[in-house]
């Protein structure tokens, strides 16, 4: 017999996108569409806008407790999930199960937009702690260095238990 341990909830309206929280996170613009608080801790929903950066991306990492579902809205997204490597096109969804090492990157020059659902919620706290608040006009930047990625990974290892970077590629 299946038991539902989640409480039903009604999320806020997404009609007013101007009032949403936005953060710059390693040069990406992250817009929180539905925070963990809004979803009774069950999920976080965000949009990520990123640009192609030759040889620069987040390190391989795991979310011990969270599964991520990533839908490509625009552009092409390279991914490595466990031993599965490929490039996702618009409309395709990448599933990154809890506890499985993964990494994503923009696979071709230009903009890449993603819709990312993480369950259970809580990833929004990482953006708040390690990102920089941004306004509705923020655009992703190419000005991200390997040193900045390494610094973020070190900070995550020290303080954030929801993301565990794997320091060996």
N, C-alpha and C positions, 0 to 999 in steps of 0.2 A: 504494500500500500504506500502510495506517495503522500508525503506530508508537505504542505506549503508553509514554509517558515517566514515568508515575506508578508508584510502588511500592504494592502492596497494603498495607492496614493494617487493624487491628481497633481500633475506637474504644472508649473506656471506656464503661461502663454508665451510662445516664442515669436509673437508678432512684432514686438518692439525690440529689435536687435541693437538699437543704440545704447540701451541701458545695461547691456551684458558686460560681465568682467572679461577683460582681455589682458594677455600677458605676452611679453617678448620672452621666449625661452630658447636659448641657443640660436638666436636669429630668426626663429619661427614666430608667427603670430598665432597664439592659442586663444580661442574664444570659447568661454564656458557657456554652453547652451543649457545644460542642466547639471547643477552641482550635486554633490553627494547629499548635502543638506536638503535640497529640493526633492530628492528621490528617496528619502528615508534611508540613506546609506546603501541602497541597492545598486546604484550605478552612477557613473559620471559620463556625460555626453559632451564632447567638445569638437570644435572644428580646428584643424591645424592647417595653416598656409605656410608653405616652405618653398625655397628655390634651390636649384641645382648648385651644389658646391663641390667642385672637383676634389675628391679624396677626403672630404670632411663630413662626418656623420656621428650620431650618437653611438657609443660603444655597445657591443652586445651586452644585453642585460636580461634579467628575469623579474617578473612580478610574482613573488611566491604565492600570493593569495588571489590575484586578479587575472581574469581572462580579458583580452582586448579583441574587439572586432573593428576592423579598420576598412572603411569603404572609400575607394578612390573616387573623388568627384571630378577632378581635373588633373591632367598631367599623368605621369607614369611613376610608380613607386617600386623601387627595388626592395626586396625583403629576403631575410634569412631567418627562418623559424625552425629551430632544431636543425635537422639536416636538409630541410626543404628550402631551395633558393630559387628565386624567379623575379619577374617584373609584372606587377599588376597594372592593368589598364583601367580607364574610367568605367565605373559600374561594378568592378570586381571587388570582392571582400576577402581580406586576409584575416584569418583567425589565429590569434597567438594565445594558446592555452596557458593557464597559470602554471608557473614553475618551469616553463620551457624557454631556454635562451633564445633571444630574438634581437633583430636589428632591422631598421628600415632606413632608406635613403632615397632622395629624388634621383631618378634614373636617367633623366635627360634634361638638357637645358630648358629653362622656363619655370613656370609656376606649377606647383602641385598642391591641390587642396584635398583634405581628407576629412571624413566624418568618423570619429572614433568613439565607440561605446566601451567603457571599462566596467566590469562587474566582478565583485562588488565595487561600490564607489570608493572615493578617497584620493584618486589621482589628482583631483583639483587642488588638494592641499600641497602637493609637490609643486604645482605651477605657482601657487601663491607664495610659497617659501623660497623658491629658487628662481622665479621669473621676475621680470620688471613690469609693473603696470603699464598698459598701453591704451591709447584711445582708439576710437572707431576708424581713424584714418591710418593706423599703423600698417606698414607693409613689411613682409619678410625681407631680410637682408642677407647678402652674400658674405658680409664681413664677420665670419666666424672662423676662428683658428683652431688647430689641433690642441693648442695649449688651453684654450677655453673649454673645450670638450673634456680634456683631462682634468682640469680644475673642478668642473661640475661633477665628474665621476667620483673624484676624491671626496667632495662634500657630501654626495649621496651615500657613499660608503660609511662616512662618519655619522650621519644623522638621520637618514631616511630608510625605514625598514620596508617600505612598499616597493622599492626598486633596488635591485642588487646588481650593480655592474659587474660583469665578468672582465677583469682587467686583461686577460689574454685573449687576443682576437682569434 
